[in-house]
Amino acid sequence: MERREEQPGAAGAGAAPALDFTVENVEKALHQLYYDPNIENKNLAQKWLMQAQVSPQAWHFSWQLLQPDKVPEIQYFGASALHIKISRYWSDIPTDQYESLKAQLFTQITRFASGSKIVLTRLCVALASLALSMMPDAWPCAVADMVRLFQAEDSPVDGQGRCLALLELLTVLPEEFQTSRLPQYRKSLVRASLAVECGAVFPLLEQLLQQPSSPSCVRQKVLKCFSSWVQLEVPLQDCEALIQAAFSALQDSELFDSSVEAIVNAISQPDAQRYVNTLLKLIPLVLGLQDQLRQAVQNGDMETSHGICRIAVALGENHSRALLDQVEHWQSFLALVNMIMFCTGIPGHFPVNETTSSLTLTFWYTLQDDILSFEAEKQAVYQQVYRPVYFQLVDVLLHKAQFPSDEEYGFWSSDEKEQFRIYRVDISDTLMYVYEMLGAELLSSLYDKLGRLLTSSEEPYSWQHTEALLYGFQSIAETIDVNYSDVVPGLIGLIPRISISNVQLADTVMFTIGALSEWLADHPVMINSVLPLVLHALGNPELSISSVSTLKKICRECKYDLPPYAANIVAVSQDVLMKQIHKTSQCMWLMQALGFLLSALQVEEILKNLHSLISPYIQQLEKLAEEIPNPSNKLAIVHILGLLSNLFTTLDVSHHDDDHEGPELRKLPVPQGPNPVVVVLQQVFQLIQKVLSKWLNDAQVVEAVCAIFEKSVKTLLDDFAPMVPQLCEMLGRMYSTIPQASALDLTRQLVHIFAHEPAHFPPIEALFLLVTSVTLTLFQQGPRDHPDIVDSFMQLLAQALKRKPDLFLCERLDVKAVFQCAVLALKFPEAPTVKASCGFFTELLPRCGEVEPVGKVVQEDGRMLLIAVLEAIGGQASRSLMDCFADILFALNKHCFSLLSVWIKEALQSPGFPSARLSPEQKDTFSQQILRERVNKRRVKEMVKEFTLLCRGLHGTDYTADY
């Protein structure tokens, strides 16, 4: 929304009154802004100057600031103020002053044609804004008039100065149009008008560009002007002569960058594909740049090669479909494709010796998509032409993905290494995509090359070449199902033969094995070929991420075939964990890997391994539990608790997550006796309580304790049952001492899984009542400091209603207080808390009939809920939350219709409620619409969105488009 002009004295408290916006004061403030060393003074000056620019006095002082005796900084401020007044406050200018304003601006631009360039540009932008506001009615031939006025011979300014000023004006005009705040209907009128006015601009630009006598600075400006105009979607055929002239200008090093920009902008217009004949004429022009491109590459001229590549890619990427459609011209398009291939394979390492190859990657996607979108016959022809091209592309990309020598790589900055890593990811994505076109033949080709490389004695061994081939294989195997590929067995056989002397190669070997873990699950006989490599790599901190993530994948995918290796895996893992080789996150992954692994063993084997794995940590925890709390203790405790919870996340002897694996489960007997995780938890329960007693004040430790049980509950489900009574008791004690959100989240899990089982209902009910009572007390003391607790509490209440509404039948539950607290939570500023509260009400309202205390409280306090919802819609809550409030209205209408119809009419009768902007008719319409709609929730959401815009005074404004 625009602020209106301030009247004298309306600048606000503490600011200078508007009457002080004089030339002298503006100059003083500018001096302060530029030269005062005190930052606070600078900020005050800037604020004051911003007010000055929008004040009515700006019309007066702007012209005075442009006087020849002023310095450029002051003149620039005057020109900027004029632009702001014209562009933002156009409606305040009387129509009879348009012509004089236009004449004054022309005069100033003519004067500054030989003066300060930054002031000239600002004045041109101001005149451009004026022209756009007057077109087409008040100034129908604006552009032609500009050209005519500046070509007049009687001007005091020399020809070149006038020419440059005119070109500056013509350049900024389309730019100002693109950023202008014109209403949509005006924008399309002005665009149409500018499209016609091209006729006055392009002939002039052609003439200036082709004139041998035109100085370089003029031709440069011509190219920039052309570049600006083509972005108005000028028909490509109208640009032919200028594009050709721009191609010729590429030979001039001073004009090179501007020519590239102009050509790329012209070719890239969305509408350009309609002009196929013009596009076909452009191909030879682009191909004609190949010698210049090769020369630039030979000379290491990265700027020139980059620019030419941009042109080739712009033509190929934007118009491949249109050009492929011209089957009779297939050879010239293939030549363009080969030119882009040259750019992809440009010598040097990205981003150190070249920055061009990355520009081409999207082109290869586009070309492939276009080929595969043709009907079968045409596609077959193009597949024949382009399959060899794509095989060549794979070779080129894998060459580009190669690491430099260790020595060279050592000199790269961390930023260059990171850019190279991202570049390789882009190559990986491209290879994965190309597989769709080349299929299994691509994998065979990679395998053959790798085999030759590893078995040939003729060529010197290159770890970079080996790594790149493996990287290509891994890129495809990560996302494509390679289980049916006949080359994978051979690849698995080759991997142990690779001489790993380098971290990058070792990383890629690891990731490749990880990518093949599903294949290994189907071919378990091959596990022994690669598992020793992974276990060996675990001991190397430099291979931390790749080795641990690969072991985790193998343990997850192949767990039923790993029992013979389990002892070895556990021993190696224990060793690296004890030596603290890996960072925290990798330690957690490693524990998850071991959880998968142990899940497939017999119960006694699991217990034995668990004992050896966990014992050192339990001993450490016992020691820590005795010590006085301090920061390093805390880190160690949170780490150990994290290790346990990550282990229990995946240790699932009942195989709840394996339903999709079908026959695999037959390999394992149904476990008998207590669940190993429960056995361990029961053993360490006392210890955890002891730790908790010392750290109850610390949210991080409490969260880590809750995470152990939460992850165990999620994994074990019903198997967790023996732990329910003691965990409920511990949670109750924890929450009563210091309420924390993590305890409520764990309570919610217990309610979700166990509340409906009669045997577990008593402890769950007792815990539910206790945490509710404690939280209600918290509300009485003021809950604003605990939005996370309120959020989790609302989610717990909603879960209870969903899973076991009987919890709300208990006499000890103060349903009325719960309801009132939830209404209060609707008014919190935190969006997640409000969403959770809305979720509670949408679960509660449908229970009005079946749960007597719920029905009673809705009857008594439902009006309070409706008022809160209407206040939120009226403007007190974020517009992004309106769907949640609409859900409550819909539920009220569906389940409490007779009550709602009375409440809503009463509520909306209050003057100014829920917004002073609403008329009685608008409120009446809204209540009728809501009461009519009891089936279609989407319609209610639309009504609420419409109504909230009316309440906020945003209905029909551009601002609403953001949502």
N, C-alpha and C positions, 0 to 999 in steps of 0.2 A: 504494500500500500504506500502511495506517495504521501509525503508530508506536504502540507500546503505552505504557501509563503507566510512568513511571520510578519505581523504588523509591528510598528514601532513599539518598543518596550516589551515585546513578547518573547524575548530571547531566554527568559527563565532566570531563576535566582542564581546569582553568582556569575552569570555571563554578562558581557557588556550589553547595554540596551541597544536595540536596533539602530537608534539614532546615531550611535557612535561609529557606524560603518562608513567612515569617511576615507578618502584617498590616503590621507596622512596616517590614519590608524591602521589601514590595511598594509601600508608600506612598513610601518613599525612592526606589525605582527609578522610580516614576511621576513624582516631582518632578524627578528627573534627566532623564528623557525629555522632559518639557515645558519645563523652565527652564534646564537646563545649556547654556551657549553652546558647549561643546566637542563637536564632532560625533562624535568617537570615543567619548566617554562616553555620548552619546545612543544610539549603535549598540550598545554593550555593555549598556546598560539595556534596550534593546528585545529583544535576544537573551535576556537573563535573564528578562524578563517573559513571553516566549513559552514558555520552559521552565516558568515558574511556572503558567501557564494550564493546562498539561497534566499538572501534578503531582498526586498524590493530595491534597496539602494544599489544592488549589484548592477542594475541597468545603467546607473549613473557612473559609478567609479570604474567599471570595466573599460570603457572607452578612454578614460583619462590615464589608466594604467598602461595603455598601449602607446602612449606618446613616445616620440623618437628619443627623448632624453632619458627614458627609464632603462634600467638594466634588463637583460633577457628574462631573469627569474620573475621580475615584477610583471613584465609584459605577458609572460606565459600564464601567470595567475589570472590576469585580465581576460585573456582568450579562453581559458578554461571556464571562468565564471560565465562568460557569454554562452559557451556550449551547454553548460548545465541549465541555464535559464531557458534556452531555446528547446533543448531536448526534453526537459522535465516539466516546464511550466508553459508550454505552448498555448494552452487554452487561456492564459492570462494576457496574451498579447492581442491588442485590438487589431482587427483586420485592416484598418486603414493605415496601420504602421508597418505592414509586411514589406511594402516596396522600399520604404526608406531604410529599414533594417537590412534588406538585401543589398541595397546600394552601398551602405556604410561598410558591410562586410567585404564587398568586392573591392572597395577603395583600400581597406586595410590589407587585404591579401595582395593587392598590387604593390602596396608599399613594402610589405614584408618579403616580396619575391626576391629582393636582393638583401634581405636582413636575416634575422635569426631563423634557422630552419625549424627548431622545435616550436616556435611561436607560429610560424607559417602553417605547420601541420595542424596545430590546434585551431587556428582560424578556419582552415579548410574543413575540419571536422564540424565546426559550428555552422558553416555555410551548407555543408552536406545535410546536416540535421534539419536546417531550415527548408532546404529543397524537398526533403522527404516529407516534411509536414505540409508543404504547399502542393505537392504533386497529387494527382494529375490536374485537379480543377483550377487551383489558384496560380499554378505555374506549369502549364502543360508541356512546354518544351524546355524544361530546366537545363538538361545536359547540352542540348544544341545551343542554348543561350550562353552557357558557360564557355563553350568552345569559341563561339563568335566574339564574345566580349574580350577574351584573352588573345584573340588573333588580331584585334584592332591595331592598326599601325600607329595611331596617335598616342599610344601609351608612353609614359616617360621611362618605363623599364625596358632594358634591352631584350631582344628576341629570345635569347636562351633562358633568361630569368623568367620571362612570361611563360615560356613553354614548360619549364620545370614546375612553376606554380600551378599551371593548368593540369599537368600530369598528376601532381600531388592531390589536387582537388578531385580529379577523376578516380584516383586510386582509393581515396578514403570514402568515396560515396557508397560503393557496394559494401565496404566493411562496416560503415555506419548503419547501413540497411540491415545487415545480418545481426547486429547487436541492438537495434532500435527497439523501443517499447511500444511500437505501433500496435493498435488493436488488430485482431486477426483479419477482419474484413478489409481494413485499410492496407494491411500488409500485402494481401493478394492484388489489390488495385495498383499499389506502387510497384510491386514486382512486374506486373504486366506492362506498366508504363516504362520501367527501366529496360525491359526486354526490347521495346520498340526503339528506345533511345540508343541502343547499341549501334544502330545505323549511323549515329553521329560520332561515335567513339572509334570503332574499329578501322574505318578508312584512314583516320588521322594517325592511329597507332601504326598501321601498315606503312604509311608514307614515311613516318619518322624512323621506323626500324630499317627500311630498305634504302633510305637516303645515304649515300656514301659520306655526305658531309656532316651527318648527325654525330655530335660528340658522344663519347662513351657514356657520360653521365646521363644524357638524354635517353639513349637506347636502354640503359639499365632501368630507368624510371618507366619507360614504355613497357618493358617486360613485366615489371611489378604491377603496372596498371592492368595489363592484359590478364595477369594471374588473378587479380582481384575481381575482374568482371566475369571471368568464366565460372566463378563459383555461384553466379546467379543462374546457373543452368542454361547458358546460351547454347542454341543448337550447334552441334559440333561442326556441321558443314559451313556455318558462318565463320568458324574460326580457322578454316583450312589455311588461308594465306598467312595468318599470323603464326600458326603452329609451324609452318614450313620456315618462316623467317626465324623463329626461335631455334629450330634445328640448325640453321646456318650459324646462328650466334653462338652455338655451343663450341665453335672453334676458337672463339675469343675468350681467353682465360678470365678476363674481367667480367664478362657477361655470363660465364658458365653457370654459376649457382642460380641466378635469376631465370635463365633459360630453362634449367631443369625444373624449377618450381612451377613455371608457367606451363610447360608441356605436361608435367604430371597432373597438375590441377585440371587442365583441359581434358586429358584422357580419362581422368577418374570421375568425371561427372556421371551421376547415375543414369542420366538420359542418353549418354553418348552411344550406348549399344544399339540405339535405333538407326544410327548412321553408318551402316556396314560398309558402304563404298568408301567413306572417308577413312574408316578404320583400316581397310585394305590398303589405302594409299600410305598409311602411316607405317605399315610393316617394313617396306623397303627403306624408309627414312631411319627407322630404329636399327635395322640390319646394317645400314651404312655407317653406324657408329662403332662397328666391331674393331676396326683398325685402331681407332682412338682408344678404345677400351683395352686392347692388348698392349698398346704402347704405354698406357697409364699403369697397367699391372707390372710391366717390365721395369718401369722407372720407379715403382713403389709410390705412385701418386694415388693415395687412397681416396682423396676427395673426388677426383675425376671418375675413378672406377665406380665409386659409390653412386655418384649422380647418374651415370649411364645405366647402371643396374636398376636404379629406381624407375627410369623411363621404361626399360624393357619389361620389368615386373608390372608396372602400372598398366601397360597395354595387355600383357598376357593374363594377369590376374582378374582384371575387371571385365575382360571381353573374350575369355577363352570359349565360352559357349557360342557366342555370335560368330567367332572366327572358325571354330570347328564345324559349324553349320555350313560354311562355304567349302564344300568337299573338294571342288575343283582347285581351290587354293591351298590344299593340304601341305604342299611342299614348302610354301613360304612360311606357313604357321609352324611347321616342324623346324624350320631354320631359326625362327624366333625362340622356340622351346630349347633348341640346342645352345642358343646364345645365353638363355637363362641358366642352362646347365653349366656353362662356362663360369657364370657368376657364382653359382652354388659351390663350384670346385675351385674358386679363386685361390691361388697359392697363399700359404701363410697360416698361422694359428690365430683363430678368433679368440679374444678381441685384441690381441697384441699386435700382430702384423697385418690384420685385415678386419674390416667391420662390415663387409658387404654381404657375405654368404647368407647371414641370418635373414636378410630381407626377402630371400627367395622362397623360404619354406612354405609359406601359405599358398604360394602359386601352385605347388605340387599337389596340395590337397584339392584346390579348386579344379585343376585340370583333371585329376582322377575322378572327382565327383561328376564333372560334366561328361566325361567319357562313359562312365557307368550309368548315366541317366538316359542315354540314347536307347532307341528301340534295338532289339536283338541284332538285326542285320548290320546296322551302322556301327553298333558297339563292337561287333566282331571285326569289322574292318579296322577300326581305330585301335582295338586291342592288339591286332597284328603289328600296327605301326608303333604303338607306344609301349608294349611290354618290354622290348629291348631297351627303350629309353629309361624305363623305371628300374630295370636291372642295373643299368649304368648309374642311375641315381643312387642306388643302394651302395655301390662301390664308392662313389664320390662322398656320400654322407659318412660312411665308415672311415674313409680316409680323413675327413674333416674332424671326426670325433676322436682321432688319435691324440694322445698326450704328446707334448714335446719331450725332448730328452730331459733326464733328471736335472742336468746342469742348468738347462734353459728354464725349466719349470721353477727351479729354486730362486730365480730372479724375478718371477712374477709377483705382483702385489696381491694382497688377499682379495681386493676388489676384482682384479683380473681373473683370479682363480674362481671366484664366485660367479662371475659372468660366464666363464667357460663351462662351469657346472650346469648353469641354466640352459646354455646353448646345447649341451649334450642331452639334456632332458627334452628339448625341442626336437632334436634329431631322433631321439628314442620314440617320441610320439609320432613323428613322420614315418619312421620305419614300421611301427605298429599299424599305421593306416595303410601303408603301401602293401602290407600283407594281404589286404582285402583284394587287391588287384592281382598280385603274383602268386598267392597261395603257397601250397606245400613246396613248390619249386624253389621258393626263396630260402626256406630252411635248408633244403638240400644243397643249394649253392653255398650258403654260409658254412655248412658242415664240411663240404668238399674243400673249401679254401682253408679252413682251420686244420683239417687233416693233413693237407699238403704242407702247410706251414710247420706243423709239429713233427712231421716225419721226413721232411726234406733236409738233405745234408748239404745241398748246393748253396742255398742263400744263407747269409748270416741271420741268426735268430733275432727277431724284434719283439720285445714284450709289448710294445705299443700296438703292433699289428694284431697280435694274439688277443690283447685286451679289447680292441675295437670290435673284432669279429664276435667275441663272446658277448660284448655289450649289445651288439645287434641281435644276437640270439635271445638274450635275456629280455630285451625290449619287447620282443614278440611274445615270448613265453609267459611274460607277466600277465598279459591280458587275453591272449588267444589260447583256446584249449588245444594243447599240443599232444594230448594223450594218444592220438591216433597217428602221430608222425613216426615214420619209420627211421628217422635219423637220430631221434633222442637216445636210443640205446648206445649208438656209436659215440654220441657226444659225451654221455656219462662215462663211457670207456676212455675217452680222450682226456677228460679233465684231470685224472691223477697223473697224466704224463706231462702236464704243463709245469714248466720250471718257474716256480713262483719266487721271484727275487725282488718284488716290488709291491709296495702297499696298494697302489691303484689297481694293479692286476689282481692282487689277492682279494680286494674288495669286490671286484667284478666277478671273480670265480665264486665267491660266497653268494652274491646276489643271484647268480645264474643257478646255483644249486637250489636256492630258496624258490626261485621261479618254477623249478621242476619238481617241487615237493609233491604236488598232486600226482604227477606221473610216477614218482617213486612209490606212492601208496598203492598204485596198481601194479608195480613191478618191484616188489620188496626185495627180490634177490639182488637188486643193484644198490641197495642202501649201503652195504658195506664198502662199496667203491668210493663213496664220497663222505660218509660220516666221519672217518678219521681226520679228513682235511678240516671239517668244521670244528671238531673238538680241539684240534691243534691250534686253529685260529683263535679260539676263545681266550687263549692265554696272551694274545697280543692286543694291548690297549688301543693301538692304531686301527685295529679291525673290529673294534667294539660293536658298532652299530650293525655292520654287515653280518658278523658271525653270530651275534645273539639273535638277530631277527631271523636268520636262516635256521638256526636250531629251533626256534619257536615254531616256525612253519613246519619243519620236519616232525616235531613232536605233536603238532596239532593234526597234520594230515596222515601221518604214518604210525600213530600211537599203537595200533594193534599189532604192528610188526616189530616194535622196538623192545619188547621184554628181554630178548637175548642181549641187547646192548645197554639195558637200563642201568646196571651197576656201574658201568664205565662212564655213562653220561652223567650220572649223579655225582660220581667221584670227581670228575673233571670240573663240573659246575661248582661243587662245594669248594674245590681248591681255589678257583678264580674268585669266588665270593669272599673267601677268607682273606685272600691276598689283596682284596679291594682294588682289583684291576679296572673295574668298570664304574661308570658314573651311575648315579641313583636310578635314572630311568631304565638303563640297560639291566641293572640288577633286578628291577621289577619284571622286565620282560623275561629274564632268565628264570625267575620263579614261576611265571606263567607257563613257560616251556616245561618246567619240571612238573607242574600240576597236570598238564596234558599227559605227560609221560607216565606219571604214577597212576593216572586214572585207569590205565589198561592192565595194571598188575593185579595179582591176587591180594586179598585184603591183608594177609599177614606180611606179604612182601611190601605192601604200601606202608604199613605201620613200621616195619624195620627201617625202610628208607627214610620215612618221615622222622623217625627218632634220630638217625645220624645227621639228617639235614638240619633239623630244627634245634637239636640240643645245644649247640654252641650259642645260638641266639637267645635261647631261654636262659642259659647261664648268664649271658651278658645283661639280659633284661632284669634278672634277679639282682644282679650287682647294682644296676642303675636305679632299681626301685628303692634301694637302701640309701642312695646318695641324696644330698640336699639339691633340690631343683636348681639348675643353671642352664644357660643357653646351649652349651655343647651337649649336656645330658639330653636336652630336649631333642636336638637333631638326631642323636643316636636312637632314642626311643621311637621317634616318628619313623625313622628308617626301618627299624626292626618290625614295627607294627605294619608298615607298608609291605615289607617282604612277605609277612604271613598272609596279609589280605590278598596279595597278588597270587600267592600259591593257592589259596582256597578259592580264588575266582575260577580257576580252571580244573581243580581237582574234583572230578565228578564221577564217582564210581557207579552211579545209577544211569549215567549217559543220557541225561535229560536233553542234551543238545544234539544227540546222534540220531534222531528219528529219521533223518534223510539218508542215513547210511545203510539202512536195511540189513542185508545179509551179514554185514560186518559184525553185528552184535552177536551173531551165533558163535563167534569165536570165544566169547567170554561167558562163564557161568554167572548166574545172578548172585551178587554178593550176599553172603550170610552175615548175621551179627551186626553190631553197631557200625555206623559209618566212621571211617578212619578220621575224617575231619572233626566229627563230633567228639571222638575219643580224645584227640589232641586239644580241642577247645576246652573240654572238661578238665583236662590236666592243667591247662594254663589259666583257667578262669580266675582262680584265687590271685594268681600273680598279676593278671590284668587289673583286677579290682584294686590291688595294692598300688599299682602304678597310677591308676585313676585317682585314688584317694589323695595322692600328692599333687596331681596335675589338673584337678577339676576346674581350676580357673582358666586353664589354657585351651582355647578353642581348637588349636591345631592337634593337640594330643587327644582331646575328646573326639574330634573328627576321625583321627586315625584309629581309635578303638572302635568307634561305631562302624567304620569302613570294614573292619575285619568281619564283624557279625553280619553287616548288610550284604557283603559279597558272598559270605557263606550261605546266608538264607537264600539269596537269589540262585545260587548254584545247586544247593542241596534240596531246596523246596521241602517236601514232607519229611525227608530224612533228618531235617534239623529239629524235628519235634522234641526229642529228649531235652534240648537246651532251652525250650520256650519258658518254663517257669522261672529258672534262675536268671535268664536274660531280662525277662520282664521286671523282675525284682531289682536287678542292677540298674536298669534304665530308669526306673521310678526314683531310686535313690539319687542317681546322677542329676536327673532333671529337677528334682525337688531342691537340691543344693544350689545348682547354678543352671538355669534353663539355657539350652543351646539347640540351634536348629537341627544339628546332625542327629540328636537323640530323637527328635520328632520324626525325622525322615526314616529312621530305623523302626520306630513304632509303627509308622505307616506300612512298612514292608511286612511287619508281623501281622498287622490287621489284614492286609491283603491276602496273605498266605494261610493264616491259621484261624482267623476270627470265626469262620463259618463251621469250624470243627468243634463239636460239643466238648470234647475233652480239654481243648485249649482255651475255651471261651472264658472261664473264670480268671486266669491270670491276665489275659488280654484285656478283659473288661476292667479289671482293677487298675491296670496300667493306663488305659484310656481315660478313666475317670480321674486318676491322679494328675496326668499331664494336662488335662482340661482344667482342672481346679487350679493348678499352678499358673497356667497361662492366663486364666481369668483374673487371677490376683495381679499378674503382670499388667493386664489391661487397666486395672484400677489404679496402678501406680503410674501409668503413662507409657504406652507401648511404642511411642514414636521413635525411640532409639533402637528398636529391635524389629525392623521391617522383615529381616530374614526369618525370625521366629514366627512372626505373624503369618508370613507366606507359608512356611512349613506346616503351621497349625491349621490353616485353611485347607491345605492339601490333605492333611490327616482327616479332618472332619468330612471332606468330600469322599475320601476313600472309605471311611466308616459307613457312610450312608449308602454307598454303592455296594459294598461287600457284605455289610451286616447292619442293616437299619435298626436291629434290636438294641444296639448300643444306645440308641436315643430313647429307649423305653425305660431305662434305668431311672428310678426315682431320685438317685443322688446326682443325676446330671441336670444342671441348671440350663435347660434348653433356651429359656428366655435370655439369660445372660450371654450364652453362646451366640444367639441370633443378633443381639445388640452389638456385640463385639465385631461380628462379621460386617454389620452395617458401617461401623466405624472404620473398619479396614478398607471399605470401598473408597474412602476419602484420602487414603495414603497417596503421597506423590509417586511412590515407586511402582512402576508398571507391573512387574511380576507379582507383587503383593495384591494389587487390584485384580489382576487376572485370576489369581488363586481364589480370592474372595468371591468373584463372580462364579467361578467353577463350583464353589460350595453351594451358592444359592440355586444354581441350575440342577444340582443333585437334590437339594432339600425340597424345593417346591413340588416336584412330582410325588413326594412322600406325604403330602398334606392329608390324603384320605386314609392311608394305611397305618401311619404312625401318629397316634392320638396327640402326644405332646407337640409334635411338629405342626399339626393342623391348628392346635390351640394358639401357638405362638404366632403363626402367620395371621390368624384372625385378629389377634390383639395388636401385633406390631408390624403387620405387612405394609401399612400406610407409611410408616417410617422408612421402610426399604424403598418403596416407590419414590418418596421424596428424594432420597439419596441418589437414586438412579436418574431421576429427572434433573437434579442439580448437576450431576456429572455430564449428562447430555447437554445441559444448558451452558456449559463452558468450563466447568470446574475440573474436568478430566481431559487428558490428552485425546485428540481426535483418533489416534491409532487404537484406542481401547473401545471405540463405539460398538464394535461387533459383540464384545463381551457383555456390555450393558443391554444390547438388543436381545441377547440370549435370555437375560433375566426377565425382560418385558414379555418375551414370547412365552416363557414358562409361567409367569403370572397369569397371562391371558388364557393359557391352555388349562391350567389346573386351579385357578382361583378367579374365574371370569366374573362372577357376580360381585365379588369384592372389588376387583380392579375397576369395573365400570363405574362404581361409586367413587372410589379413591381418586381416579385420574381426573374426573370432572371437577371434584372438589379442589384438588391440588392446583389445577391449571386455571382455576378462577381467580387465584390470588394475583393482584396486579404486579407486573414486573417479574413474575416467576414463570419459568426458570431463567428468563432473560428479558431485560427491558426492551429489547429490539423486536419482540413478537407482538403481533396484533391479536386480539381475541379470536378473530376468524382463523388465523394460522394455528392457534392452539387447539381450537375446536376441530379443525380438519385433522390435525395430528391424532387427537384422542379417538376420533371416529375411525381413522385408518387402522390404528393399532387394534382397537376392539373388534374390527371386522376380520382381521387376519389371524386365524387360529391354526392354520395348516402349513403355510409357506414361510419358513424361518428366514429364507433369503430375502423375501419381500420386506419383512420387518426390519432387517438390517439396512436395506435401502432407505426405508422411511426414516429410520433413526439418523442415518448419515445426512439425509436431506434436512431434517429438522435441526440437527446440531449446527449445520452451516447457517441456517436462518438465525439461530440463537447467537451465533458468533459474528453475524454481519458479514459472512464470507460468501453467501450464496451468489452465484453468478460471477464471481471474481476469478482472475487468472490463478490466484493463490490456491484455489481448490484443485487445480490440475496436479498439484504435487502429491495428492493422496488418492 
